[in-house]
């Protein structure tokens, strides 16, 4: 009897260990990142020992959008249920609709694999919790979407590509779109619930982001190429512990920023190439009352060893920055000669934003010609909102502790243009060895700045 009992215990132990190994096969490792401020280690998932499944085994067929979309969803559900795994997109072009992540999933694109996303807006319904220019709303699903997920990744040498036939028509901003913008502004300004913020209708045409990680943590993107985007390309929103590396991002449509960290924390962007129709990287933290309610700054963000081929700015902060932005380090980046670029660092806000900007460090940047200047700070940037809607509550943005060092450009209009407000001057801007070979206008164009130190 004793031997039988012992054998049963051993048998059950083996089952338990096997179950445990299968259910907890995703491990989390920490990345140490150096910065001029206290930078937390960043946690990212490691799928090395996880099960791998191919979408072909779940019924994916090249050229068949419905079968491939369903196969990807089934594969994601499968590896999520077993505790984690890698969903393989094999070589070839695979037409698909939306992809919704679940926790503990790695979407891996083999070399030569192309995930081609449908241009039909109906493929991105029903509406999901998303955002538009800093305001939360219900909108078309991002093409790739994760909501409240943990330990997720997109890896491999393949390509994510958006068909643009319809989205490019939506770049226009007709009356119906502007009326929907006004409605969302007022709903958000008075803290109306999400169910009232339905922005999918016949005329709103709020384009979805390509990739949005919404309230997620432990995120890795490594190696893939991304081509085209309806709106912002990579949008970590209210997320933390994010590493984006070795990416090639190309999108030249309207609002086609490369990466938009928004109210997100503990992030590394490294060894990426950006070729954008808008900002290469735009750090944001929500708009106005919505962001004041969420009260989550974007902070602890390191950007290094990146190359910009085109973009409005290398790095922009704002104008959606009502939750605050702090602890940003940009180092060893390059803007290629011949790139279309306005600024290397551009901080923009307005009287509605509030929030704050502090502890921004930019160093060791090499650039070709810049259409405007190396540093721009403006406090009255409202774009289409200026005449569209009134200011409901006025809050200015304190901006201080900006450090630029070892930066060179071949040609620019100015070194820095800083346009602060008399009520709240910009404080503590330090430049050291910041130069352009040719200056077309004045070196410094400043209004309402306190403690500007130039050590050039």
C-alpha positions as CSV (number, residue, x, y, z in Angstrom):
1,X,0.0,0.0,0.0
2,X,2.8,2.3,0.9
3,X,4.5,1.8,-2.5
4,X,1.2,2.4,-4.3
5,X,0.8,5.7,-2.4
6,X,4.3,6.8,-3.1
7,X,3.9,6.0,-6.8
8,X,0.7,8.0,-6.9
9,X,2.4,10.9,-5.3
10,X,5.2,10.8,-7.8
11,X,2.8,10.5,-10.7
12,X,0.7,13.5,-9.6
13,X,3.9,15.5,-9.0
14,X,5.0,14.8,-12.6
15,X,1.6,16.0,-13.9
16,X,1.8,19.1,-11.7
17,X,5.3,19.9,-12.9
18,X,4.4,19.4,-16.5
19,X,1.3,21.6,-16.1
20,X,3.3,24.2,-14.3
21,X,6.0,24.3,-17.0
22,X,3.3,24.6,-19.7
23,X,1.3,27.3,-17.9
24,X,4.2,29.4,-16.9
25,X,6.6,29.1,-19.8
26,X,6.8,32.9,-20.5
27,X,9.6,34.4,-18.4
28,X,10.2,38.0,-17.7
29,X,13.7,39.5,-17.9
30,X,14.9,43.0,-16.9
31,X,16.8,45.4,-19.1
32,X,19.2,47.8,-17.4
33,X,19.1,51.2,-19.1
34,X,21.5,54.1,-18.3
35,X,20.2,57.6,-18.2
36,X,21.0,61.0,-16.5
37,X,18.0,60.3,-14.1
38,X,17.1,57.3,-12.0
39,X,15.8,54.9,-14.6
40,X,14.0,51.8,-13.5
41,X,14.9,48.4,-15.1
42,X,12.5,47.6,-17.9
43,X,10.7,44.3,-17.8
44,X,10.1,42.5,-21.1
45,X,8.8,39.0,-21.9
46,X,11.0,36.2,-23.1
47,X,9.4,33.5,-25.2
48,X,12.5,31.5,-25.8
49,X,11.1,28.3,-24.2
50,X,7.5,28.8,-25.3
51,X,5.4,26.7,-27.6
52,X,5.3,27.8,-31.3
53,X,2.2,27.5,-33.5
54,X,1.8,28.4,-37.1
55,X,-1.3,30.2,-38.3
56,X,-1.5,27.7,-41.2
57,X,-2.3,25.0,-38.7
58,X,-5.4,27.0,-37.7
59,X,-6.7,27.5,-41.3
60,X,-4.9,30.6,-42.6
61,X,-4.9,30.9,-46.4
62,X,-3.0,33.5,-48.4
63,X,-5.3,35.9,-50.1
64,X,-8.3,34.9,-47.9
65,X,-8.9,37.7,-45.4
66,X,-11.6,36.0,-43.4
67,X,-9.8,32.6,-43.0
68,X,-6.5,34.3,-42.1
69,X,-8.1,36.7,-39.6
70,X,-9.9,33.8,-37.9
71,X,-6.8,31.6,-37.9
72,X,-4.7,34.4,-36.2
73,X,-7.4,34.9,-33.5
74,X,-7.6,31.1,-32.9
75,X,-3.8,30.8,-32.6
76,X,-3.6,33.8,-30.2
77,X,-6.4,32.2,-28.1
78,X,-4.6,28.9,-28.1
79,X,-1.2,30.1,-26.8
80,X,-2.9,32.4,-24.3
81,X,-4.8,29.4,-22.8
82,X,-1.7,27.3,-22.4
83,X,0.1,30.1,-20.6
84,X,2.0,31.6,-23.4
85,X,3.6,31.0,-26.8
86,X,4.6,32.3,-30.2
87,X,2.2,32.7,-33.1
88,X,4.2,32.2,-36.3
89,X,3.3,34.2,-39.5
90,X,5.2,32.2,-42.3
91,X,6.8,33.6,-45.4
92,X,4.3,35.0,-47.9
93,X,1.6,37.7,-48.0
94,X,-1.3,37.2,-45.6
95,X,-4.3,39.5,-45.9
96,X,-6.0,40.1,-42.6
97,X,-8.4,42.3,-40.6
98,X,-7.8,43.4,-37.1
99,X,-5.5,41.5,-34.6
100,X,-6.4,41.6,-30.9
101,X,-3.7,40.5,-28.5
102,X,-4.1,38.5,-25.4
103,X,-1.6,38.2,-22.6
104,X,1.6,36.0,-23.0
105,X,1.5,36.1,-26.8
106,X,4.4,36.7,-29.2
107,X,3.4,37.5,-32.8
108,X,6.4,36.5,-34.8
109,X,6.8,37.3,-38.5
110,X,9.2,35.1,-40.4
111,X,11.6,36.6,-42.9
112,X,9.6,37.3,-46.1
113,X,6.3,37.3,-44.2
114,X,3.9,40.2,-44.9
115,X,0.8,40.8,-42.8
116,X,-1.3,43.0,-45.1
117,X,-4.1,44.8,-43.2
118,X,-7.4,45.4,-44.9
119,X,-8.5,49.0,-45.8
120,X,-12.2,48.2,-45.0
121,X,-13.3,50.1,-41.9
122,X,-15.9,47.5,-41.2
123,X,-13.1,45.0,-40.5
124,X,-12.2,47.2,-37.4
125,X,-15.5,47.0,-35.7
126,X,-17.0,46.8,-33.2
127,X,-15.6,49.9,-31.7
128,X,-13.0,49.6,-28.9
129,X,-11.7,51.8,-26.1
130,X,-9.2,54.0,-27.9
131,X,-8.3,57.6,-28.1
132,X,-8.0,60.5,-30.6
133,X,-5.4,63.2,-30.1
134,X,-5.4,62.9,-26.4
135,X,-9.1,62.2,-25.7
136,X,-10.4,58.8,-24.8
137,X,-13.2,57.5,-27.0
138,X,-14.8,54.5,-28.6
139,X,-13.4,54.2,-32.1
140,X,-12.5,51.8,-34.8
141,X,-10.1,49.2,-33.5
142,X,-6.4,49.8,-34.2
143,X,-5.1,47.4,-36.8
144,X,-3.2,45.6,-34.0
145,X,-4.6,46.2,-30.5
146,X,-3.8,45.1,-27.0
147,X,-6.1,46.0,-24.1
148,X,-5.0,45.3,-20.5
149,X,-2.5,42.7,-21.7
150,X,0.7,41.6,-20.0
151,X,3.8,40.0,-21.6
152,X,3.2,40.6,-25.3
153,X,5.6,40.9,-28.2
154,X,5.8,41.5,-32.0
155,X,9.1,40.1,-33.4
156,X,10.8,38.7,-36.5
157,X,12.1,40.0,-39.8
158,X,8.8,40.3,-41.6
159,X,6.6,43.3,-42.4
160,X,3.4,44.8,-41.1
161,X,1.7,46.7,-43.9
162,X,-1.5,48.7,-44.1
163,X,-3.5,49.0,-47.3
164,X,-4.3,52.7,-47.7
165,X,-7.0,52.9,-50.3
166,X,-9.7,54.1,-47.9
167,X,-7.6,55.6,-45.1
168,X,-5.9,58.1,-47.4
169,X,-9.3,59.5,-48.4
170,X,-9.9,60.0,-44.6
171,X,-6.9,62.2,-44.4
172,X,-9.2,65.0,-45.4
173,X,-11.0,66.9,-42.6
174,X,-14.5,67.7,-44.0
175,X,-17.3,69.3,-41.9
176,X,-18.6,66.1,-40.5
177,X,-15.1,65.2,-39.1
178,X,-14.7,68.6,-37.5
179,X,-18.1,68.4,-35.9
180,X,-17.2,65.1,-34.4
181,X,-14.0,66.6,-33.1
182,X,-16.0,69.3,-31.4
183,X,-18.4,66.8,-29.9
184,X,-15.5,64.7,-28.4
185,X,-13.8,67.8,-27.1
186,X,-16.9,68.8,-25.1
187,X,-17.6,65.2,-23.9
188,X,-14.1,64.9,-22.6
189,X,-14.1,68.4,-21.1
190,X,-17.0,67.6,-18.9
191,X,-15.9,64.0,-18.1
192,X,-18.7,62.2,-19.8
193,X,-18.5,58.4,-19.6
194,X,-17.0,56.3,-22.4
195,X,-20.3,55.0,-23.6
196,X,-21.3,58.5,-24.7
197,X,-18.1,59.0,-26.6
198,X,-19.0,56.8,-29.6
199,X,-17.0,58.2,-32.5
200,X,-17.9,55.7,-35.2
201,X,-20.4,57.2,-37.5
202,X,-20.8,58.0,-41.2
203,X,-18.8,61.2,-41.2
204,X,-16.4,61.3,-38.2
205,X,-13.7,59.3,-40.1
206,X,-11.5,59.0,-37.0
207,X,-8.7,56.9,-38.4
208,X,-7.4,54.1,-36.2
209,X,-3.8,53.8,-35.0
210,X,-1.8,51.0,-36.6
211,X,-0.6,49.5,-33.3
212,X,-2.0,50.5,-30.0
213,X,-1.0,48.9,-26.6
214,X,-3.7,50.3,-24.3
215,X,-3.1,49.8,-20.5
216,X,-0.6,47.0,-21.2
217,X,2.7,46.1,-19.6
218,X,5.9,44.2,-20.4
219,X,5.9,44.9,-24.2
220,X,8.5,44.0,-26.8
221,X,8.7,44.9,-30.5
222,X,11.9,43.7,-32.2
223,X,13.0,43.5,-35.8
224,X,9.9,44.0,-37.8
225,X,9.2,46.6,-40.5
226,X,6.1,48.7,-40.6
227,X,4.8,50.3,-43.8
228,X,2.0,52.8,-44.0
229,X,-0.5,53.7,-41.3
230,X,-4.0,55.2,-41.1
231,X,-3.0,57.4,-38.1
232,X,-0.2,57.3,-35.5
233,X,1.9,54.2,-36.1
234,X,2.9,52.8,-32.7
235,X,0.9,54.1,-29.8
236,X,1.7,52.8,-26.3
237,X,-1.2,54.3,-24.2
238,X,-1.3,54.2,-20.4
239,X,1.2,51.3,-20.6
240,X,4.6,50.6,-19.0
241,X,7.7,48.5,-19.5
242,X,8.1,48.9,-23.2
243,X,11.1,48.1,-25.5
244,X,11.0,49.0,-29.2
245,X,14.2,48.0,-31.0
246,X,15.5,47.3,-34.5
247,X,12.3,48.5,-36.1
248,X,12.0,50.1,-39.6
249,X,9.0,52.4,-39.7
250,X,7.8,54.1,-42.9
251,X,4.6,56.0,-43.1
252,X,4.1,59.2,-45.1
253,X,0.4,60.0,-44.6
254,X,-1.4,62.6,-42.5
255,X,-0.5,62.4,-38.7
256,X,1.9,59.5,-39.4
257,X,4.1,59.8,-36.4
258,X,6.5,56.8,-35.9
259,X,6.0,56.3,-32.1
260,X,3.7,58.1,-29.8
261,X,4.2,57.1,-26.1
262,X,1.2,58.6,-24.3
263,X,0.9,58.5,-20.5
264,X,3.4,55.6,-20.7
265,X,6.4,54.9,-18.5
266,X,9.7,53.0,-18.5
267,X,10.4,52.8,-22.2
268,X,13.4,52.2,-24.4
269,X,13.5,52.9,-28.1
270,X,16.7,51.9,-29.7
271,X,18.3,51.1,-33.1
272,X,15.2,52.0,-35.1
273,X,14.9,53.8,-38.5
274,X,12.1,56.3,-38.9
275,X,10.9,57.7,-42.3
276,X,7.7,59.6,-41.4
277,X,5.3,62.1,-42.8
278,X,5.0,63.6,-39.3
279,X,7.1,63.4,-36.1
280,X,9.6,60.5,-35.8
281,X,8.8,60.2,-32.1
282,X,6.1,62.3,-30.4
283,X,5.9,61.9,-26.6
284,X,2.4,62.8,-25.3
285,X,0.3,62.6,-22.1
286,X,-3.3,63.3,-23.0
287,X,-5.3,66.4,-23.5
288,X,-6.9,68.7,-20.9
289,X,-9.5,67.4,-18.5
290,X,-9.2,63.8,-19.7
291,X,-5.5,63.7,-18.8
292,X,-6.0,65.7,-15.6
293,X,-8.5,63.0,-14.6
294,X,-6.1,60.1,-15.5
295,X,-3.2,61.9,-13.9
296,X,-0.5,59.7,-15.5
297,X,2.7,61.4,-16.8
298,X,4.9,60.0,-19.5
299,X,8.2,59.5,-17.9
300,X,11.4,57.4,-17.9
301,X,11.8,57.3,-21.7
302,X,15.2,56.6,-23.3
303,X,15.7,57.0,-27.1
304,X,19.1,56.0,-28.5
305,X,21.0,55.0,-31.6
306,X,18.1,55.8,-33.9
307,X,18.2,57.1,-37.5
308,X,15.6,59.6,-39.0
309,X,15.3,59.7,-42.7
310,X,12.3,62.1,-42.7
311,X,10.0,63.6,-40.0
312,X,8.7,66.9,-38.7
313,X,10.8,66.5,-35.6
314,X,13.3,64.0,-34.3
315,X,11.5,64.1,-31.0
316,X,8.4,66.2,-30.2
317,X,6.8,66.7,-26.8
318,X,3.1,67.5,-26.9
319,X,1.0,69.2,-27.7
320,X,-1.1,66.6,-25.9
321,X,0.9,66.8,-22.6
322,X,-1.7,67.5,-19.9
323,X,-0.6,64.6,-17.8
324,X,3.0,65.8,-17.7
325,X,6.3,64.6,-19.3
326,X,9.5,64.1,-17.4
327,X,12.8,62.2,-17.6
328,X,13.4,61.8,-21.3
329,X,16.9,61.0,-22.6
330,X,17.7,61.2,-26.3
331,X,21.2,60.0,-27.2
332,X,23.4,59.1,-30.1
333,X,20.8,59.6,-32.8
334,X,21.3,60.7,-36.4
335,X,19.2,62.6,-39.0
336,X,20.4,61.8,-42.5
337,X,21.5,64.7,-44.8
338,X,18.6,65.5,-47.1
339,X,15.9,64.6,-44.6
340,X,12.8,66.8,-44.3
341,X,13.0,68.0,-40.7
342,X,11.7,71.0,-38.7
343,X,13.5,70.6,-35.4
344,X,15.6,68.1,-33.5
345,X,13.6,68.8,-30.2
346,X,10.3,70.5,-30.3
347,X,8.2,71.2,-27.2
348,X,4.7,72.5,-27.9
349,X,1.8,73.3,-25.6
350,X,-1.0,75.9,-25.2
351,X,-3.2,77.6,-22.6
352,X,-5.6,74.6,-22.3
353,X,-3.1,71.9,-21.6
354,X,-1.7,72.4,-18.1
355,X,0.6,69.4,-17.3
356,X,4.4,70.1,-17.2
357,X,7.7,69.3,-18.9
358,X,10.9,68.8,-17.0
359,X,14.2,66.9,-17.1
360,X,14.7,66.5,-20.8
361,X,18.2,65.5,-22.0
362,X,19.4,65.4,-25.6
363,X,23.0,64.6,-26.4
364,X,25.3,63.4,-29.2
365,X,23.0,64.1,-32.2
366,X,24.3,64.6,-35.7
367,X,22.0,66.1,-38.3
368,X,22.0,67.5,-41.9
369,X,20.0,70.5,-42.8
370,X,17.1,71.5,-40.5
371,X,14.3,73.6,-41.9
372,X,13.7,75.4,-38.6
373,X,16.2,74.9,-35.8
374,X,17.8,72.5,-33.3
375,X,15.5,73.4,-30.3
376,X,12.0,74.8,-30.5
377,X,9.7,75.6,-27.6
378,X,6.3,77.1,-28.3
379,X,3.5,77.7,-25.8
380,X,0.6,78.8,-28.2
381,X,0.2,75.8,-30.5
382,X,-3.4,75.1,-31.1
383,X,-3.6,74.0,-34.8
384,X,-7.3,73.4,-35.9
385,X,-8.5,73.6,-32.3
386,X,-7.9,77.4,-32.0
387,X,-11.1,78.5,-33.8
388,X,-13.0,75.2,-33.5
389,X,-13.8,75.2,-29.8
390,X,-13.4,77.7,-26.9
391,X,-11.0,77.3,-24.0
392,X,-13.1,75.8,-21.2
393,X,-10.4,75.9,-18.5
394,X,-7.1,77.8,-18.8
395,X,-4.0,76.1,-17.4
396,X,-0.5,77.0,-18.5
397,X,2.4,74.5,-18.7
398,X,5.5,74.9,-16.6
399,X,8.6,73.9,-18.7
400,X,12.0,73.7,-17.1
401,X,15.3,71.8,-17.0
402,X,16.1,71.2,-20.7
403,X,19.6,70.1,-21.4
404,X,21.2,69.8,-24.9
405,X,24.9,68.8,-25.4
406,X,27.1,67.8,-28.3
407,X,24.7,68.5,-31.1
408,X,25.6,69.5,-34.7
409,X,23.7,70.3,-37.8
410,X,24.9,71.4,-41.2
411,X,22.3,74.2,-41.7
412,X,19.4,75.7,-39.8
413,X,17.5,79.0,-39.3
414,X,18.4,79.2,-35.6
415,X,19.9,77.3,-32.8
416,X,17.0,77.8,-30.5
417,X,13.6,79.5,-30.6
418,X,11.9,79.6,-27.2
419,X,8.6,81.4,-27.0
420,X,7.4,81.4,-23.4
421,X,4.6,83.2,-21.7
422,X,5.0,86.3,-19.6
423,X,2.9,84.7,-16.8
424,X,5.0,81.6,-16.8
425,X,8.4,81.9,-18.3
426,X,10.4,78.8,-19.4
427,X,13.2,78.1,-17.0
428,X,16.6,76.5,-17.0
429,X,17.6,75.7,-20.5
430,X,21.2,74.6,-20.9
431,X,23.1,74.3,-24.2
432,X,26.7,73.0,-24.4
433,X,28.5,72.5,-27.7
434,X,25.3,72.9,-29.8
435,X,26.0,74.3,-33.2
436,X,25.1,74.5,-36.9
437,X,27.6,75.1,-39.6
438,X,25.4,77.7,-41.2
439,X,22.7,79.8,-39.4
440,X,20.2,81.6,-41.7
441,X,18.6,83.9,-39.2
442,X,19.6,84.5,-35.5
443,X,21.2,82.0,-33.2
444,X,18.6,82.6,-30.5
445,X,15.1,83.8,-30.7
446,X,13.8,84.0,-27.2
447,X,10.7,85.5,-25.4
448,X,10.1,85.0,-21.6
449,X,13.0,82.7,-20.7
450,X,14.7,82.6,-17.3
451,X,18.2,81.1,-16.9
452,X,19.2,80.3,-20.4
453,X,22.8,79.1,-20.3
454,X,24.8,78.9,-23.5
455,X,28.2,77.2,-23.2
456,X,28.9,76.9,-26.9
